[in-house]
Amino acid sequence: MAVNIQQIKDLREATNAGMGACKEALIATNGNMEEAIKYLREKGLAVQAKRVDKESKQGMIGLASAADGSALALAEINCETDFVANTDGFKDFVKNASNVALEGKDIAATLEDEYKMLLVKTGENVKIRRTERYVLEGTGLLSGYIHMGGKIGVLVELACAKAETAASQEAIDLAHMLCLHIAANAPKYIAAGEIPQSEIDEELEVKLNALKEQKGKLPPEQALEGIKKGMVNKFASQICLLKQNYVADDKQTVEAVIAAVAKQMGDEITVKRFARLQLGA
């Protein structure tokens, strides 16, 4: 049957699908609006199935925050092209997905219709890849940060003993700067004690083999112990947050910066946990 432009516009307004897809749906369903909407949803699943092998390494990471700051969430949504990632429809979906993640709900189930329509509209393999949600535990504060327009997302939770410390501008600024630091320096662990022994052994093997190749042989055992200790400390300074040089002042470690703020506040401040999501990584 023939469909008129008003029907197409109405369906587009109801679904946000493309004009061509709306026309196709109306023709296929003899102009029945409800059936046309259902048709588009089913087509969304078909699009996803058809393009399942297409790499989805573009996209965006969104951040949502509870009004009182007691919870934060990140949501990473992937697509195939940067063009789609920059459309308003995709950005709106990321925002909504982040808010759903903040509520601790499943994005695919909660935004099922919106997700299917996004698949129809973009024609790409859009993936709801992962989420991270922090709810404040005990006395402390949360901070979140989005870097490079959604390429990197960071969450940090700091713990302290006094509520006035958590509410202070000094602690808020510290948490924010730690987010920036984590985004830039990509630590894997908070402290050296968290590094698995297997990872340390692997690093030592690589470094000792390189030393042997350079020198022709390894130093005597009594000297080797000190060399190994130095190698482990250097390794920790590269991958552990507290041991890294602070992004805003590389003459200080992150640990020293936190200690200075804690002393100023007359309190103890610790990094309880952090998360860093990098798009497609």
C-alpha positions as CSV (number, residue, x, y, z in Angstrom):
1,M,0.0,0.0,0.0
2,A,1.0,3.6,-0.4
3,V,1.9,5.6,2.7
4,N,1.9,9.4,3.1
5,I,4.6,11.6,4.4
6,Q,2.6,12.4,7.6
7,Q,2.5,8.7,8.6
8,I,6.2,8.5,8.0
9,K,6.8,11.6,10.1
10,D,4.6,10.3,12.9
11,L,6.4,6.9,13.0
12,R,9.8,8.7,13.0
13,E,8.7,10.9,15.9
14,A,7.6,7.8,17.8
15,T,10.7,5.8,17.2
16,N,13.5,8.1,16.1
17,A,14.2,5.7,13.3
18,G,15.3,6.9,9.8
19,M,12.8,8.0,7.2
20,G,13.6,5.1,4.9
21,A,13.2,2.5,7.7
22,C,9.9,4.1,8.7
23,K,8.5,4.0,5.2
24,E,9.6,0.4,4.9
25,A,7.9,-0.5,8.2
26,L,4.6,1.2,7.3
27,I,4.5,-0.5,3.8
28,A,5.2,-3.9,5.4
29,T,2.4,-3.5,8.0
30,N,-0.2,-1.8,5.8
31,G,0.1,1.5,7.6
32,N,-0.6,0.1,11.1
33,M,1.4,2.3,13.4
34,E,1.6,-0.2,16.3
35,E,2.7,-3.0,14.0
36,A,5.2,-0.7,12.3
37,I,6.8,0.0,15.6
38,K,7.0,-3.7,16.4
39,Y,8.5,-4.3,12.9
40,L,11.2,-1.7,13.6
41,R,12.1,-3.3,16.9
42,E,12.4,-6.7,15.3
43,K,14.5,-5.2,12.5
44,G,16.8,-3.8,15.1
45,L,17.6,-7.3,16.3
46,A,18.1,-8.4,12.7
47,V,20.5,-5.5,12.1
48,Q,22.5,-6.5,15.2
49,A,22.6,-10.2,14.1
50,K,23.7,-9.3,10.6
51,R,26.5,-7.1,11.8
52,V,27.6,-9.1,14.8
53,D,31.1,-9.7,13.3
54,K,31.7,-6.0,12.6
55,E,34.2,-4.6,15.1
56,S,32.7,-2.1,17.5
57,K,35.6,-0.1,18.9
58,Q,34.2,3.4,18.6
59,G,31.6,4.8,20.9
60,M,31.4,6.7,24.1
61,I,31.7,6.3,27.9
62,G,29.1,8.1,29.9
63,L,29.1,9.2,33.5
64,A,26.0,9.5,35.8
65,S,26.0,10.9,39.4
66,A,23.4,10.7,42.2
67,A,22.2,14.2,43.2
68,D,23.8,13.8,46.7
69,G,27.0,12.4,45.3
70,S,26.5,9.1,47.1
71,A,26.7,7.0,43.9
72,L,28.4,7.2,40.5
73,A,28.3,5.0,37.4
74,L,30.1,4.6,34.1
75,A,28.6,3.0,31.0
76,E,30.6,2.1,27.9
77,I,28.6,1.8,24.7
78,N,30.4,0.8,21.5
79,C,29.6,1.3,17.8
80,E,31.5,0.8,14.6
81,T,32.2,4.3,13.4
82,D,33.1,7.6,15.0
83,F,30.4,9.2,12.9
84,V,27.7,7.3,14.7
85,A,29.3,8.0,18.1
86,N,29.0,11.7,17.5
87,T,25.3,11.7,16.6
88,D,22.8,13.1,19.1
89,G,20.8,9.9,19.1
90,F,23.8,7.8,20.2
91,K,24.9,10.4,22.8
92,D,21.3,10.4,24.2
93,F,21.4,6.6,24.5
94,V,24.8,6.7,26.3
95,K,23.4,9.3,28.8
96,N,20.3,7.2,29.4
97,A,22.4,4.1,29.8
98,S,24.6,5.7,32.4
99,N,21.5,6.7,34.4
100,V,20.2,3.2,34.2
101,A,23.6,1.9,35.4
102,L,23.5,4.4,38.3
103,E,20.3,2.8,39.4
104,G,21.9,-0.6,39.3
105,K,19.7,-1.9,36.6
106,D,20.4,-3.9,33.4
107,I,20.7,-1.5,30.5
108,A,19.7,-3.9,27.7
109,A,16.5,-4.9,29.6
110,T,15.6,-1.4,30.8
111,L,16.2,0.4,27.5
112,E,15.2,-2.5,25.3
113,D,13.0,-0.6,22.9
114,E,15.3,2.4,22.8
115,Y,18.3,0.1,22.1
116,K,16.5,-1.7,19.2
117,M,15.5,1.6,17.6
118,L,19.2,2.8,17.9
119,L,20.2,-0.3,16.0
120,V,17.7,0.5,13.2
121,K,18.7,4.1,13.0
122,T,22.4,3.6,12.9
123,G,22.6,0.3,11.0
124,E,25.6,-0.6,13.1
125,N,26.5,-3.2,15.6
126,V,26.0,-1.2,18.7
127,K,27.2,-3.0,21.9
128,I,26.4,-2.3,25.5
129,R,29.9,-3.3,26.6
130,R,30.3,-2.7,30.3
131,T,29.4,-0.7,33.3
132,E,31.0,0.3,36.6
133,R,29.0,1.5,39.6
134,Y,30.2,2.9,42.9
135,V,28.0,3.5,46.0
136,L,29.7,5.3,48.8
137,E,30.6,3.0,51.7
138,G,31.2,4.7,55.0
139,T,32.7,8.1,55.5
140,G,34.4,9.5,52.4
141,L,33.6,10.8,48.9
142,L,33.3,9.8,45.3
143,S,34.6,11.5,42.2
144,G,34.1,10.8,38.5
145,Y,35.7,12.1,35.4
146,I,35.2,11.8,31.6
147,H,38.3,12.4,29.5
148,M,38.6,13.2,25.8
149,G,34.9,13.5,25.2
150,G,34.0,10.0,26.4
151,K,37.1,8.0,25.4
152,I,38.1,7.4,29.1
153,G,36.0,7.3,32.2
154,V,37.3,7.2,35.8
155,L,35.7,6.7,39.2
156,V,37.5,7.1,42.6
157,E,36.4,6.5,46.1
158,L,38.3,8.1,49.0
159,A,37.9,7.1,52.6
160,C,38.5,9.3,55.6
161,A,37.6,9.4,59.3
162,K,35.8,12.7,59.6
163,A,32.7,13.8,57.7
164,E,34.0,17.4,57.6
165,T,37.0,16.1,55.7
166,A,34.9,14.4,53.1
167,A,32.8,17.6,52.6
168,S,35.9,19.9,52.4
169,Q,37.0,21.6,49.2
170,E,40.5,20.2,49.7
171,A,39.2,16.6,49.7
172,I,36.9,17.3,46.7
173,D,39.8,18.8,44.8
174,L,42.1,16.0,45.7
175,A,39.6,13.4,44.5
176,H,39.1,15.2,41.2
177,M,42.8,15.5,40.6
178,L,43.3,11.8,41.3
179,C,40.7,11.1,38.6
180,L,42.7,13.3,36.2
181,H,45.9,11.5,37.2
182,I,44.3,8.0,36.7
183,A,43.0,9.0,33.3
184,A,46.4,10.1,32.2
185,N,48.7,7.5,33.9
186,A,46.5,4.4,33.8
187,P,47.6,2.7,37.1
188,K,46.6,-0.9,37.5
189,Y,46.7,-1.2,41.3
190,I,46.5,1.1,44.3
191,A,49.5,-0.1,46.2
192,A,52.5,-2.4,45.5
193,G,51.1,-5.1,47.8
194,E,48.3,-5.7,45.3
195,I,50.6,-6.7,42.5
196,P,50.3,-10.5,41.9
197,Q,53.5,-12.4,42.5
198,S,53.2,-14.0,39.0
199,E,53.2,-10.5,37.5
200,I,56.3,-9.5,39.5
201,D,58.1,-12.8,38.5
202,E,57.3,-12.2,34.8
203,E,58.6,-8.6,35.0
204,L,61.8,-9.8,36.7
205,E,62.4,-12.5,34.1
206,V,62.1,-9.9,31.3
207,K,64.4,-7.4,33.0
208,L,67.0,-9.9,34.1
209,N,67.2,-11.5,30.6
210,A,67.7,-8.0,29.2
211,L,70.5,-7.3,31.8
212,K,72.2,-10.6,31.0
213,E,72.1,-9.9,27.3
214,Q,73.6,-6.5,27.9
215,K,76.3,-7.5,30.3
216,G,77.0,-11.0,29.0
217,K,76.2,-12.5,32.5
218,L,74.3,-11.7,35.6
219,P,75.9,-10.1,38.7
220,P,76.8,-12.2,41.7
221,E,73.9,-13.4,43.8
222,Q,74.6,-11.0,46.7
223,A,74.4,-8.0,44.3
224,L,71.5,-9.5,42.4
225,E,69.1,-9.3,45.3
226,G,69.5,-5.5,45.5
227,I,69.1,-5.2,41.7
228,K,65.9,-7.3,41.8
229,K,64.5,-5.1,44.6
230,G,65.2,-2.0,42.6
231,M,63.5,-3.5,39.6
232,V,60.4,-4.4,41.6
233,N,60.3,-0.8,43.1
234,K,60.6,0.7,39.6
235,F,57.8,-1.6,38.3
236,A,55.6,-0.6,41.2
237,S,56.2,3.1,40.5
238,Q,54.9,2.5,37.0
239,I,51.7,0.6,37.7
240,C,50.7,1.5,41.3
241,L,48.7,4.7,41.9
242,L,50.3,5.6,45.2
243,K,53.9,5.1,43.8
244,Q,53.4,7.0,40.6
245,N,54.7,10.5,40.1
246,Y,51.8,12.9,40.6
247,V,50.4,14.2,37.3
248,A,50.4,17.9,38.5
249,D,53.8,17.8,40.1
250,D,56.2,15.0,39.1
251,K,58.5,15.8,41.9
252,Q,56.0,14.2,44.3
253,T,54.4,10.8,44.4
254,V,50.6,10.5,44.6
255,E,51.1,9.0,48.1
256,A,52.9,12.1,49.3
257,V,50.2,14.4,47.8
258,I,47.4,12.5,49.6
259,A,49.4,12.5,52.9
260,A,49.9,16.3,52.6
261,V,46.2,16.9,52.2
262,A,45.4,14.5,55.1
263,K,47.8,16.3,57.4
264,Q,46.3,19.7,56.4
265,M,42.8,18.3,57.3
266,G,44.0,16.6,60.5
267,D,42.7,13.3,59.2
268,E,43.7,10.1,57.4
269,I,42.7,9.9,53.7
270,T,43.0,6.7,51.8
271,V,42.2,5.6,48.2
272,K,39.6,2.9,48.7
273,R,39.2,1.9,45.1
274,F,39.3,3.3,41.5
275,A,38.1,2.2,38.1
276,R,39.3,3.3,34.7
277,L,37.5,2.4,31.5
278,Q,39.1,3.1,28.2
279,L,37.0,3.0,25.0
280,G,37.5,-0.3,23.1
281,A,40.4,-1.4,25.4
